Amino acid sequence: MSNKHTVGGILYVLSNAFDSVNHRILLAKLEHYGIRGTFGALIKSYLTEKYKTVALKNTVIYSNWELLKHGVPKVSILSPLFFNYT
């Protein structure tokens, strides 16, 4: 910057990246790496059939419940691991 050169950067919020994980692709890759049977079914049940809603702070107004078709839960210690498999 002291030499008057242009400085640029690209930033990406990783929380948005966690929302983009495709369940079908992730489960196929986990199966490819040998995660099958009971443990594979457990992971599948953990990722699928989840619903979300949005609530406004300090009110009783909620949006409709919607099925999550992609993404991994952000509050889980497994989320970074699942994200790395995609």
N, C-alpha and C positions, 0 to 999 in steps of 0.2 A: 504494500500500500504506500510505503514511503517513496517508491519509484514510480508512482502514478499508474501501476498496473491494475487491471480490472480483477476484482475478486468476486467469485460467485460460489453458490452452494445450493445443493438440492437436499431438502429435508423431507422425511416421510414419517408420519406418526405411526409407530408400530402397533398401536391399539387398533387402528384401522386395518392393518394387515392381518391381525388375528381374526377380524370379522370376515375376511375374504377366503378363509380355508374351506375348500369344497369337501364335504363329508365323504362322498363316494370315492373321490380320488385318494383321500387320506386313508380310508379303510382298505382300499385296494393295495396301497403301498405297504401298509402294516401287515397285511396278509402275505404279500410278496416276501417280506422280511421274516416271516414265520410266526406272526402273532395271529393265531387261529383258535378255534375251539371255544372253551369257556371264557378265556381271557379276551379273545377277540369279540365275543358276544357282549361281554361286559363293557368294553370300550364303545362298541356300537350303541348300546343302550345309553351310555353316558353322553354321547354326541347327538343322538337323534331323539325325536319326539319332545323337543324343548320348545316352550312358548315364551313370548315376551310381550310386555305392555309398557307404556310410558305414562308416568304420573307426574303431574305438575306439583311442585313443591308447595307444601302447606295447603293443599286443596284435596278434594275428593274426586277430581276429574281424571279419568283414565282413558287411554286409547283402547281400541279393540285389541284382543289377544291375537298374535300372529305366530305361526309356526316358523321356527328358525330353520332355514334350509342350508345354511353354511355358517362357518365361524366356530371358534372354540371358546369356551368360557374363559374370561380374563382373570377370574379369581382363583384359578386352579394352578397348582404347581406343574401340572402336566401340559398346560397350554404352550409354553415355549418348545417342549419336546414335540408335540403334535405339529406345531407350526414348522419346525425344522424338517419334518418328514414330507412336507408338501413342496 
